[in-house]
Structures are given as structure tokens and as C-alpha cells.
Amino acid sequence: ETGVTQSPTHLIKTRGQQVTLRCSSQSGHNTVSWYQQALGQGPQFIFQYYREEENGRGNFPPRFSGLQFPNYSSELNVNALELDDSALYLCASSPGEGLALPLHFGNGTRLTVT
Amino acid sequence: GQNIDQPTEMTATEGAIVQINCTYQTSGFNGLFWYQQHAGEAPTFLSYNVLDGLEEKGRFSSFLSRSKGYSYLLLKELQMKDSASYLCAVRARESNYQLIWGAGTKLIIKP
């Protein structure tokens, strides 16, 4: 069973640039969610995709957008990068929308904005 | 609004027992999760509580009291590899059932 994989592992961008982060969900999982985790903090929910549709969004501006593909892999796009966007971005998948289902996380992408 | 509180850091001795507390304030509670996160790694699922009481899973147990808005994670027979951050996360109607996370408790195990 292949777990959740994210790419790239590290990325350095300049303020104002755009970035795309990628995530392959665990086999059999059709729900993907993205989180931002600042150093020493818990993850902050960005949005969730279920069967290619966004079905939940946290308190993040529209310059954070995403996609889910038919194979349930996903992308997170961030436009007009700001210094505060520097964080660990985590992708998590689960086998459905069930509220009791635990999330399976990838190792994340460490984004640094200079 | 929602609020989840955990101690920032705890220290314990190898072989001992430690209890990590989590308190929450939310409307429409619908489950509480504990995750373990080693530095630079992904959070991994430890336990889930939705009803009051104790859930035991090997060396780890988790307790929930919904009336008190309180949970704890109990780790027994501590091992050096248990040094990690422990994250408490709550689902609630108030957040459209998305997980709201505490800042995590960094647990340091000493020999």
C-alpha cells in the first residue's frame, strides 16, 4: 500500500511569485485535504477535495487554490506569495468523508518565501 | 469561536508514564483525534474519541469527557522514540466538521 506522497520536499520562492505543490493520495483514498503548519503550531486547514470537488475551505484568501484530479491526486497553488506563506504544507488523504476517519498525511513540502 | 489548549512542552523519563492534556471549547462537538508528529515528519494517527471514556491501544490510551471539554493522552512505558509533538484535533459543527488543531505538546524523553 503506497502512502501519501508530496513533492517537492523543499522549495524556496521569492515574494510575489507563484507556487504549485503536488500530492498523491494513498491508494483507495478519494478525499484530500491541505494544511499549512507554521513552526511550533498545529496544522491550519486550507481546503478539502472530495471526488474532484472542493467541499470545505478554511480561512485562507482566494490566492490559495487547488485541484483534484480523476486519480484523486491533488495540487495546491499559491499566487502572489507573501513572506508569511513560509510554512510546512501538508497534504492528507482519507478513504471518504466519514467524520471518524483518520487522516493519512504526507511528509509535507517546506516552503520558504524570501 | 473555537479554542484548543495543550501544554507547550513536557519532559518525562524513559520507562515512566506521562499524561498530555487537551481542553477545548467548541459548539457541536463531533470527535477528537490525537496525532504524533516527529520533527520534520508527517503527523501520524494515534487515537480517536467521540464518546466519553477511555480508549486503550497498546502503550497509548486516550480519554474524553465531553461535558468538561477535556481529553488526555496517556503514554505508558515511555521509550526514547516517543520524543515527539503530540497534537490534539477536534471536529465540530462550528467548523463545518473540519479538524481544528491545537498547537501541539512537545514531549521530551530523558534516559
Chai-1 contact restraints between the chains, C-beta under 6 A:
chainA,res_idxA,chainB,res_idxB,connection_type,confidence,min_distance_angstrom,max_distance_angstrom,comment,restraint_id
A,Q41,B,A103,contact,1.0,0.0,6.0,A-B,restraint_1
A,G42,B,L87,contact,1.0,0.0,6.0,A-B,restraint_2
A,G42,B,W101,contact,1.0,0.0,6.0,A-B,restraint_3
A,G42,B,G102,contact,1.0,0.0,6.0,A-B,restraint_4
A,G42,B,A103,contact,1.0,0.0,6.0,A-B,restraint_5
A,G42,B,G104,contact,1.0,0.0,6.0,A-B,restraint_6
A,P43,B,W101,contact,1.0,0.0,6.0,A-B,restraint_7
A,F45,B,Q98,contact,1.0,0.0,6.0,A-B,restraint_8
A,G56,B,N96,contact,1.0,0.0,6.0,A-B,restraint_9
A,G56,B,Q98,contact,1.0,0.0,6.0,A-B,restraint_10
A,L99,B,N30,contact,1.0,0.0,6.0,A-B,restraint_11
A,L99,B,G31,contact,1.0,0.0,6.0,A-B,restraint_12
A,L99,B,R91,contact,1.0,0.0,6.0,A-B,restraint_13
A,L99,B,Y97,contact,1.0,0.0,6.0,A-B,restraint_14
A,P102,B,F45,contact,1.0,0.0,6.0,A-B,restraint_15
A,F105,B,A42,contact,1.0,0.0,6.0,A-B,restraint_16
A,F105,B,P43,contact,1.0,0.0,6.0,A-B,restraint_17
A,G106,B,A42,contact,1.0,0.0,6.0,A-B,restraint_18
A,N107,B,A42,contact,1.0,0.0,6.0,A-B,restraint_19
